[in-house]
């Protein structure tokens, strides 16, 4: 089981893409967060305390320069590779100038199936969960997403990898 500790360090408004289910970012940042997910059942499962909207990450229904921050917490593994660039482009579009993008995810070589068990410390509250997928062409790693983000125009602030999990932080 991989341990992740999240402290409340992000300032301003946050768009959390794929923020249903455990709602990790919403749990931590509460009213700062607008979480979107393309599945209503995932939004229904998420805890209360933040805004939850049914929406496609490839077609964000927000005006340009709306959010101070965008987060993707173990979300990209669920999105088809053909859509990764579009999701990152949309994140860039809705971020304010000097806005920041945060990505937490896993290195995946193949997914038949791929499972990662996480013990997440959300500012002192523990969440134990498993994220997993089963699909062909599931390969992804931090360099793959770093290249996509840089290609869209993001500037890398931090690229950290530990136990096949990664954290990427960019600025617009």
Buried (B, 14 or more C-beta within 10 A) or exposed (E): EEEBEBEEEBEEBBBBBBBBBBBBBBBBBBEBBBBBBBEEEBBEEBBEBBBBBEBBBBEBEBEEEBBBBBBBBBBBBBBEBEBBBBBBBBBBBBBBEEBBBBBBBBBBEEBEEBEBEBEBEBEEEEBEEEBBBEBEEBEBBBEBBBEBBEEBEBEEEEBEEEEEBBBBBBEB
